[in-house]
Amino acid sequence: MPSCFAKFTMKNLFIAALLLILSGLTHAGLLDEIQVYTDDINTPGEWGLELHINSTPRGLSKPTYTGEIMNNHGIRFTPEISYGITKTIEAGLYIPMVRGSDGNLYSAGSKLRLKWLPIQSSDGGVFGGVNLELSQVKPQFSQSAQSLEIRNIIGWKNSQWLIAANPIFGWDLSPGFTHHSPEFNLGLKISRVISESVALGLEYYNGRGRLNNTLTSSMQDKTVFLALDYEGRPFNFNFGVGKGFNSASDTWTIKGIVDVPF
Protein backbone atom coordinates (compact mmCIF):
# COMPACT_ATOMS: atom_id res chain seq x y z
CA MET A 1 0.00 0.00 0.00
CA PRO A 2 2.69 2.64 0.85
CA SER A 3 4.56 2.01 -2.44
CA CYS A 4 1.36 2.25 -4.49
CA PHE A 5 0.46 5.46 -2.68
CA ALA A 6 3.92 6.90 -3.43
CA LYS A 7 3.57 6.09 -7.15
CA PHE A 8 0.13 7.68 -7.24
CA THR A 9 1.38 10.76 -5.43
CA MET A 10 4.38 11.32 -7.72
CA LYS A 11 2.30 10.80 -10.87
CA ASN A 12 -0.25 13.36 -9.74
CA LEU A 13 2.50 15.73 -8.61
CA PHE A 14 3.90 15.65 -12.14
CA ILE A 15 0.47 16.23 -13.71
CA ALA A 16 -0.10 19.20 -11.39
CA ALA A 17 3.33 20.59 -12.27
CA LEU A 18 2.64 20.24 -16.00
CA LEU A 19 -0.68 22.05 -15.65
CA LEU A 20 1.08 24.82 -13.74
CA ILE A 21 3.54 25.24 -16.60
CA LEU A 22 0.80 25.30 -19.22
CA SER A 23 -1.23 27.82 -17.23
CA GLY A 24 1.50 30.42 -17.82
CA LEU A 25 0.93 30.52 -21.58
CA THR A 26 1.75 33.64 -23.54
CA HIS A 27 6.34 34.78 -24.65
CA ALA A 28 9.93 33.55 -25.46
CA GLY A 29 13.75 34.44 -25.94
CA LEU A 30 14.76 30.88 -26.69
CA LEU A 31 14.76 29.05 -23.37
CA ASP A 32 14.68 25.69 -25.11
CA GLU A 33 16.27 23.99 -22.10
CA ILE A 34 16.87 25.05 -18.51
CA GLN A 35 19.18 22.41 -17.15
CA VAL A 36 22.49 21.86 -15.37
CA TYR A 37 24.27 18.95 -17.06
CA THR A 38 25.48 16.27 -14.66
CA ASP A 39 26.82 12.73 -15.25
CA ASP A 40 23.81 11.39 -17.17
CA ILE A 41 24.80 9.63 -20.40
CA ASN A 42 23.22 6.95 -22.59
CA THR A 43 24.88 3.55 -22.80
CA PRO A 44 26.24 2.49 -26.24
CA GLY A 45 23.34 1.87 -28.63
CA GLU A 46 20.74 3.34 -26.26
CA TRP A 47 18.18 5.85 -27.54
CA GLY A 48 16.64 8.48 -25.28
CA LEU A 49 13.80 10.98 -25.57
CA GLU A 50 13.24 13.92 -23.25
CA LEU A 51 10.64 16.67 -23.44
CA HIS A 52 11.71 20.06 -22.12
CA ILE A 53 8.78 22.33 -21.21
CA ASN A 54 9.04 25.77 -19.66
CA SER A 55 6.93 28.88 -19.33
CA THR A 56 7.35 32.45 -18.12
CA PRO A 57 4.21 33.69 -16.34
CA ARG A 58 5.99 36.99 -15.67
CA GLY A 59 9.14 38.09 -17.45
CA LEU A 60 10.94 40.59 -19.63
CA SER A 61 8.69 41.97 -22.37
CA LYS A 62 10.73 44.68 -24.13
CA PRO A 63 12.53 43.31 -27.23
CA THR A 64 16.26 43.98 -27.57
CA TYR A 65 15.94 44.09 -31.38
CA THR A 66 13.10 44.41 -33.90
CA GLY A 67 11.06 41.21 -34.29
CA GLU A 68 12.40 39.42 -31.20
CA ILE A 69 9.93 37.14 -29.43
CA MET A 70 10.37 37.64 -25.70
CA ASN A 71 9.86 35.16 -22.87
CA ASN A 72 7.03 36.95 -21.06
CA HIS A 73 3.81 34.88 -21.06
CA GLY A 74 5.28 32.31 -23.43
CA ILE A 75 5.76 28.57 -23.45
CA ARG A 76 8.53 26.48 -24.99
CA PHE A 77 8.32 22.79 -26.00
CA THR A 78 11.58 21.07 -26.97
CA PRO A 79 11.81 17.36 -27.78
CA GLU A 80 15.38 16.10 -27.33
CA ILE A 81 16.44 12.87 -29.03
CA SER A 82 19.70 11.31 -27.83
CA TYR A 83 21.82 8.30 -28.72
CA GLY A 84 24.75 6.63 -26.96
CA ILE A 85 27.65 6.21 -29.39
CA THR A 86 30.24 4.86 -26.95
CA LYS A 87 30.53 4.57 -23.18
CA THR A 88 31.76 8.18 -23.02
CA ILE A 89 30.15 9.83 -26.09
CA GLU A 90 26.49 10.73 -26.64
CA ALA A 91 24.84 12.64 -29.52
CA GLY A 92 21.63 14.65 -29.29
CA LEU A 93 19.16 16.66 -31.38
CA TYR A 94 16.90 19.44 -30.07
CA ILE A 95 13.81 20.58 -32.00
CA PRO A 96 12.59 23.69 -30.12
CA MET A 97 9.07 25.03 -30.59
CA VAL A 98 7.59 28.18 -29.07
CA ARG A 99 4.10 29.46 -28.44
CA GLY A 100 4.37 33.24 -28.25
CA SER A 101 2.25 35.81 -26.46
CA ASP A 102 0.40 36.30 -29.76
CA GLY A 103 -0.91 32.72 -29.50
CA ASN A 104 1.05 31.57 -32.56
CA LEU A 105 3.19 28.43 -32.61
CA TYR A 106 6.71 28.83 -34.00
CA SER A 107 9.29 26.27 -35.05
CA ALA A 108 12.42 27.90 -33.61
CA GLY A 109 15.08 25.91 -35.45
CA SER A 110 17.28 22.99 -34.43
CA LYS A 111 20.33 22.20 -32.32
CA LEU A 112 22.85 19.37 -32.56
CA ARG A 113 24.99 18.38 -29.60
CA LEU A 114 27.79 15.97 -28.75
CA LYS A 115 28.54 15.11 -25.11
CA TRP A 116 31.87 13.65 -24.03
CA LEU A 117 32.02 12.37 -20.45
CA PRO A 118 35.43 10.73 -19.88
CA ILE A 119 35.27 11.03 -16.07
CA GLN A 120 32.28 9.06 -14.77
CA SER A 121 31.13 8.18 -11.29
CA SER A 122 28.41 5.55 -11.10
CA ASP A 123 29.16 4.79 -7.43
CA GLY A 124 29.99 8.31 -6.25
CA GLY A 125 32.88 10.72 -6.58
CA VAL A 126 34.01 13.23 -9.20
CA PHE A 127 32.68 13.38 -12.76
CA GLY A 128 33.52 15.65 -15.70
CA GLY A 129 33.30 16.27 -19.41
CA VAL A 130 32.13 18.70 -22.06
CA ASN A 131 29.08 19.18 -24.28
CA LEU A 132 29.41 20.82 -27.72
CA GLU A 133 26.28 22.31 -29.28
CA LEU A 134 25.76 23.78 -32.76
CA SER A 135 22.56 25.80 -33.26
CA GLN A 136 20.56 26.98 -36.26
CA VAL A 137 17.89 29.35 -34.88
CA LYS A 138 15.33 31.58 -36.59
CA PRO A 139 15.70 35.41 -36.35
CA GLN A 140 12.78 35.83 -33.90
CA PHE A 141 14.94 34.09 -31.27
CA SER A 142 18.49 35.20 -32.06
CA GLN A 143 20.06 37.85 -34.27
CA SER A 144 22.77 35.34 -35.15
CA ALA A 145 21.22 32.32 -36.85
CA GLN A 146 24.24 30.08 -36.18
CA SER A 147 25.99 29.71 -32.85
CA LEU A 148 28.36 27.38 -31.03
CA GLU A 149 28.22 26.51 -27.33
CA ILE A 150 30.87 24.75 -25.25
CA ARG A 151 29.40 23.60 -21.94
CA ASN A 152 31.87 22.23 -19.42
CA ILE A 153 30.57 19.63 -16.96
CA ILE A 154 32.15 19.41 -13.50
CA GLY A 155 30.67 17.71 -10.46
CA TRP A 156 30.69 15.39 -7.49
CA LYS A 157 28.09 13.09 -5.97
CA ASN A 158 27.52 10.42 -3.36
CA SER A 159 24.46 8.47 -2.24
CA GLN A 160 22.86 11.60 -0.72
CA TRP A 161 24.29 14.70 -2.41
CA LEU A 162 24.86 15.99 -5.94
CA ILE A 163 26.90 19.11 -6.74
CA ALA A 164 27.47 20.19 -10.37
CA ALA A 165 28.72 23.23 -12.28
CA ASN A 166 28.44 24.16 -15.97
CA PRO A 167 30.76 26.99 -17.07
CA ILE A 168 29.38 27.76 -20.56
CA PHE A 169 31.05 29.64 -23.43
CA GLY A 170 29.02 30.70 -26.48
CA TRP A 171 30.02 32.19 -29.84
CA ASP A 172 27.77 33.70 -32.53
CA LEU A 173 28.86 32.39 -35.95
CA SER A 174 26.70 34.29 -38.46
CA PRO A 175 28.39 37.01 -40.55
CA GLY A 176 28.18 40.38 -38.83
CA PHE A 177 27.73 38.91 -35.36
CA THR A 178 30.99 37.07 -34.75
CA HIS A 179 33.18 38.19 -31.87
CA HIS A 180 36.52 36.92 -30.59
CA SER A 181 35.29 36.93 -26.98
CA PRO A 182 32.54 34.42 -26.06
CA GLU A 183 29.43 34.98 -23.99
CA PHE A 184 29.87 33.42 -20.56
CA ASN A 185 27.07 31.75 -18.60
CA LEU A 186 27.23 29.72 -15.42
CA GLY A 187 24.89 26.97 -14.23
CA LEU A 188 25.12 25.50 -10.71
CA LYS A 189 23.15 22.71 -9.05
CA ILE A 190 23.08 21.27 -5.56
CA SER A 191 20.53 18.66 -4.50
CA ARG A 192 19.97 16.16 -1.72
CA VAL A 193 18.11 12.85 -1.80
CA ILE A 194 15.06 13.05 0.48
CA SER A 195 13.48 9.68 -0.33
CA GLU A 196 14.19 6.58 -2.39
CA SER A 197 13.10 8.29 -5.62
CA VAL A 198 13.12 12.05 -4.91
CA ALA A 199 15.90 14.64 -4.65
CA LEU A 200 15.31 18.30 -3.83
CA GLY A 201 17.68 21.20 -4.36
CA LEU A 202 18.59 24.51 -5.97
CA GLU A 203 19.69 25.43 -9.49
CA TYR A 204 21.31 28.79 -10.25
CA TYR A 205 21.70 30.33 -13.72
CA ASN A 206 23.82 33.42 -14.34
CA GLY A 207 24.36 35.19 -17.68
CA ARG A 208 27.45 37.38 -17.26
CA GLY A 209 27.95 38.84 -20.74
CA ARG A 210 31.11 38.63 -22.81
CA LEU A 211 34.14 37.10 -21.16
CA ASN A 212 36.28 40.17 -21.85
CA ASN A 213 33.53 42.62 -20.86
CA THR A 214 31.53 41.25 -17.93
CA LEU A 215 28.21 42.98 -17.32
CA THR A 216 27.65 44.85 -14.09
CA SER A 217 25.79 42.83 -11.47
CA SER A 218 22.49 44.67 -12.06
CA MET A 219 22.61 43.85 -15.81
CA GLN A 220 23.37 40.14 -15.42
CA ASP A 221 20.62 37.54 -15.77
CA LYS A 222 20.36 35.86 -12.35
CA THR A 223 17.75 33.19 -11.64
CA VAL A 224 17.45 30.61 -8.86
CA PHE A 225 15.19 27.54 -9.17
CA LEU A 226 13.82 25.34 -6.44
CA ALA A 227 14.05 22.02 -8.29
CA LEU A 228 12.74 18.52 -7.70
CA ASP A 229 14.14 15.42 -9.41
CA TYR A 230 12.11 12.20 -9.48
CA GLU A 231 13.34 8.81 -10.67
CA GLY A 232 10.79 6.00 -10.78
CA ARG A 233 7.53 4.92 -12.37
CA PRO A 234 5.82 5.90 -14.59
CA PHE A 235 8.74 8.12 -15.78
CA ASN A 236 11.61 10.28 -14.53
CA PHE A 237 11.19 14.04 -14.46
CA ASN A 238 12.65 17.31 -13.23
CA PHE A 239 10.42 20.18 -12.13
CA GLY A 240 11.42 23.64 -10.96
CA VAL A 241 10.10 27.10 -10.14
CA GLY A 242 12.55 29.92 -10.76
CA LYS A 243 12.78 33.50 -9.45
CA GLY A 244 14.78 36.22 -11.17
CA PHE A 245 16.60 38.64 -8.90
CA ASN A 246 16.93 41.85 -10.90
CA SER A 247 15.44 43.83 -13.78
CA ALA A 248 17.61 41.93 -16.29
CA SER A 249 15.96 38.59 -15.40
CA ASP A 250 12.54 37.09 -16.00
CA THR A 251 10.62 37.41 -12.73
CA TRP A 252 9.05 33.92 -12.66
CA THR A 253 9.83 30.84 -14.75
CA ILE A 254 8.41 27.33 -14.46
CA LYS A 255 10.21 24.39 -16.03
CA GLY A 256 9.89 20.67 -16.49
CA ILE A 257 11.97 17.93 -18.12
CA VAL A 258 10.25 14.62 -18.80
CA ASP A 259 12.16 11.43 -19.59
CA VAL A 260 9.74 9.85 -22.07
CA PRO A 261 9.77 6.02 -21.94
CA PHE A 262 9.58 4.03 -25.19
C-alpha positions as CSV (number, residue, x, y, z in Angstrom):
1,M,0.0,0.0,0.0
2,P,2.7,2.6,0.8
3,S,4.6,2.0,-2.4
4,C,1.4,2.2,-4.5
5,F,0.5,5.5,-2.7
6,A,3.9,6.9,-3.4
7,K,3.6,6.1,-7.1
8,F,0.1,7.7,-7.2
9,T,1.4,10.8,-5.4
10,M,4.4,11.3,-7.7
11,K,2.3,10.8,-10.9
12,N,-0.2,13.4,-9.7
13,L,2.5,15.7,-8.6
14,F,3.9,15.7,-12.1
15,I,0.5,16.2,-13.7
16,A,-0.1,19.2,-11.4
17,A,3.3,20.6,-12.3
18,L,2.6,20.2,-16.0
19,L,-0.7,22.1,-15.6
20,L,1.1,24.8,-13.7
21,I,3.5,25.2,-16.6
22,L,0.8,25.3,-19.2
23,S,-1.2,27.8,-17.2
24,G,1.5,30.4,-17.8
25,L,0.9,30.5,-21.6
26,T,1.8,33.6,-23.5
27,H,6.3,34.8,-24.7
28,A,9.9,33.6,-25.5
29,G,13.8,34.4,-25.9
30,L,14.8,30.9,-26.7
31,L,14.8,29.1,-23.4
32,D,14.7,25.7,-25.1
33,E,16.3,24.0,-22.1
34,I,16.9,25.0,-18.5
35,Q,19.2,22.4,-17.1
36,V,22.5,21.9,-15.4
37,Y,24.3,19.0,-17.1
38,T,25.5,16.3,-14.7
39,D,26.8,12.7,-15.3
40,D,23.8,11.4,-17.2
41,I,24.8,9.6,-20.4
42,N,23.2,6.9,-22.6
43,T,24.9,3.6,-22.8
44,P,26.2,2.5,-26.2
45,G,23.3,1.9,-28.6
46,E,20.7,3.3,-26.3
47,W,18.2,5.8,-27.5
48,G,16.6,8.5,-25.3
49,L,13.8,11.0,-25.6
50,E,13.2,13.9,-23.2
51,L,10.6,16.7,-23.4
52,H,11.7,20.1,-22.1
53,I,8.8,22.3,-21.2
54,N,9.0,25.8,-19.7
55,S,6.9,28.9,-19.3
56,T,7.3,32.4,-18.1
57,P,4.2,33.7,-16.3
58,R,6.0,37.0,-15.7
59,G,9.1,38.1,-17.5
60,L,10.9,40.6,-19.6
61,S,8.7,42.0,-22.4
62,K,10.7,44.7,-24.1
63,P,12.5,43.3,-27.2
64,T,16.3,44.0,-27.6
65,Y,15.9,44.1,-31.4
66,T,13.1,44.4,-33.9
67,G,11.1,41.2,-34.3
68,E,12.4,39.4,-31.2
69,I,9.9,37.1,-29.4
70,M,10.4,37.6,-25.7
71,N,9.9,35.2,-22.9
72,N,7.0,36.9,-21.1
73,H,3.8,34.9,-21.1
74,G,5.3,32.3,-23.4
75,I,5.8,28.6,-23.4
76,R,8.5,26.5,-25.0
77,F,8.3,22.8,-26.0
78,T,11.6,21.1,-27.0
79,P,11.8,17.4,-27.8
80,E,15.4,16.1,-27.3
81,I,16.4,12.9,-29.0
82,S,19.7,11.3,-27.8
83,Y,21.8,8.3,-28.7
84,G,24.7,6.6,-27.0
85,I,27.7,6.2,-29.4
86,T,30.2,4.9,-27.0
87,K,30.5,4.6,-23.2
88,T,31.8,8.2,-23.0
89,I,30.1,9.8,-26.1
90,E,26.5,10.7,-26.6
91,A,24.8,12.6,-29.5
92,G,21.6,14.7,-29.3
93,L,19.2,16.7,-31.4
94,Y,16.9,19.4,-30.1
95,I,13.8,20.6,-32.0
96,P,12.6,23.7,-30.1
97,M,9.1,25.0,-30.6
98,V,7.6,28.2,-29.1
99,R,4.1,29.5,-28.4
100,G,4.4,33.2,-28.3
101,S,2.3,35.8,-26.5
102,D,0.4,36.3,-29.8
103,G,-0.9,32.7,-29.5
104,N,1.0,31.6,-32.6
105,L,3.2,28.4,-32.6
106,Y,6.7,28.8,-34.0
107,S,9.3,26.3,-35.1
108,A,12.4,27.9,-33.6
109,G,15.1,25.9,-35.5
110,S,17.3,23.0,-34.4
111,K,20.3,22.2,-32.3
112,L,22.8,19.4,-32.6
113,R,25.0,18.4,-29.6
114,L,27.8,16.0,-28.8
115,K,28.5,15.1,-25.1
116,W,31.9,13.6,-24.0
117,L,32.0,12.4,-20.5
118,P,35.4,10.7,-19.9
119,I,35.3,11.0,-16.1
120,Q,32.3,9.1,-14.8
121,S,31.1,8.2,-11.3
122,S,28.4,5.6,-11.1
123,D,29.2,4.8,-7.4
124,G,30.0,8.3,-6.3
125,G,32.9,10.7,-6.6
126,V,34.0,13.2,-9.2
127,F,32.7,13.4,-12.8
128,G,33.5,15.6,-15.7
129,G,33.3,16.3,-19.4
130,V,32.1,18.7,-22.1
131,N,29.1,19.2,-24.3
132,L,29.4,20.8,-27.7
133,E,26.3,22.3,-29.3
134,L,25.8,23.8,-32.8
135,S,22.6,25.8,-33.3
136,Q,20.6,27.0,-36.3
137,V,17.9,29.3,-34.9
138,K,15.3,31.6,-36.6
139,P,15.7,35.4,-36.3
140,Q,12.8,35.8,-33.9
141,F,14.9,34.1,-31.3
142,S,18.5,35.2,-32.1
143,Q,20.1,37.8,-34.3
144,S,22.8,35.3,-35.2
145,A,21.2,32.3,-36.8
146,Q,24.2,30.1,-36.2
147,S,26.0,29.7,-32.9
148,L,28.4,27.4,-31.0
149,E,28.2,26.5,-27.3
150,I,30.9,24.7,-25.3
151,R,29.4,23.6,-21.9
152,N,31.9,22.2,-19.4
153,I,30.6,19.6,-17.0
154,I,32.2,19.4,-13.5
155,G,30.7,17.7,-10.5
156,W,30.7,15.4,-7.5
157,K,28.1,13.1,-6.0
158,N,27.5,10.4,-3.4
159,S,24.5,8.5,-2.2
160,Q,22.9,11.6,-0.7
161,W,24.3,14.7,-2.4
162,L,24.9,16.0,-5.9
163,I,26.9,19.1,-6.7
164,A,27.5,20.2,-10.4
165,A,28.7,23.2,-12.3
166,N,28.4,24.2,-16.0
167,P,30.8,27.0,-17.1
168,I,29.4,27.8,-20.6
169,F,31.0,29.6,-23.4
170,G,29.0,30.7,-26.5
171,W,30.0,32.2,-29.8
172,D,27.8,33.7,-32.5
173,L,28.9,32.4,-35.9
174,S,26.7,34.3,-38.5
175,P,28.4,37.0,-40.5
176,G,28.2,40.4,-38.8
177,F,27.7,38.9,-35.4
178,T,31.0,37.1,-34.8
179,H,33.2,38.2,-31.9
180,H,36.5,36.9,-30.6
181,S,35.3,36.9,-27.0
182,P,32.5,34.4,-26.1
183,E,29.4,35.0,-24.0
184,F,29.9,33.4,-20.6
185,N,27.1,31.8,-18.6
186,L,27.2,29.7,-15.4
187,G,24.9,27.0,-14.2
188,L,25.1,25.5,-10.7
189,K,23.1,22.7,-9.1
190,I,23.1,21.3,-5.6
191,S,20.5,18.7,-4.5
192,R,20.0,16.2,-1.7
193,V,18.1,12.8,-1.8
194,I,15.1,13.1,0.5
195,S,13.5,9.7,-0.3
196,E,14.2,6.6,-2.4
197,S,13.1,8.3,-5.6
198,V,13.1,12.1,-4.9
199,A,15.9,14.6,-4.7
200,L,15.3,18.3,-3.8
201,G,17.7,21.2,-4.4
202,L,18.6,24.5,-6.0
203,E,19.7,25.4,-9.5
204,Y,21.3,28.8,-10.2
205,Y,21.7,30.3,-13.7
206,N,23.8,33.4,-14.3
207,G,24.4,35.2,-17.7
208,R,27.4,37.4,-17.3
209,G,27.9,38.8,-20.7
210,R,31.1,38.6,-22.8
211,L,34.1,37.1,-21.2
212,N,36.3,40.2,-21.8
213,N,33.5,42.6,-20.9
214,T,31.5,41.3,-17.9
215,L,28.2,43.0,-17.3
216,T,27.6,44.9,-14.1
217,S,25.8,42.8,-11.5
218,S,22.5,44.7,-12.1
219,M,22.6,43.8,-15.8
220,Q,23.4,40.1,-15.4
221,D,20.6,37.5,-15.8
222,K,20.4,35.9,-12.3
223,T,17.8,33.2,-11.6
224,V,17.5,30.6,-8.9
225,F,15.2,27.5,-9.2
226,L,13.8,25.3,-6.4
227,A,14.1,22.0,-8.3
228,L,12.7,18.5,-7.7
229,D,14.1,15.4,-9.4
230,Y,12.1,12.2,-9.5
231,E,13.3,8.8,-10.7
232,G,10.8,6.0,-10.8
233,R,7.5,4.9,-12.4
234,P,5.8,5.9,-14.6
235,F,8.7,8.1,-15.8
236,N,11.6,10.3,-14.5
237,F,11.2,14.0,-14.5
238,N,12.6,17.3,-13.2
239,F,10.4,20.2,-12.1
240,G,11.4,23.6,-11.0
241,V,10.1,27.1,-10.1
242,G,12.6,29.9,-10.8
243,K,12.8,33.5,-9.4
244,G,14.8,36.2,-11.2
245,F,16.6,38.6,-8.9
246,N,16.9,41.8,-10.9
247,S,15.4,43.8,-13.8
248,A,17.6,41.9,-16.3
249,S,16.0,38.6,-15.4
250,D,12.5,37.1,-16.0
251,T,10.6,37.4,-12.7
252,W,9.1,33.9,-12.7
253,T,9.8,30.8,-14.7
254,I,8.4,27.3,-14.5
255,K,10.2,24.4,-16.0
256,G,9.9,20.7,-16.5
257,I,12.0,17.9,-18.1
258,V,10.2,14.6,-18.8
259,D,12.2,11.4,-19.6
260,V,9.7,9.8,-22.1
261,P,9.8,6.0,-21.9
262,F,9.6,4.0,-25.2
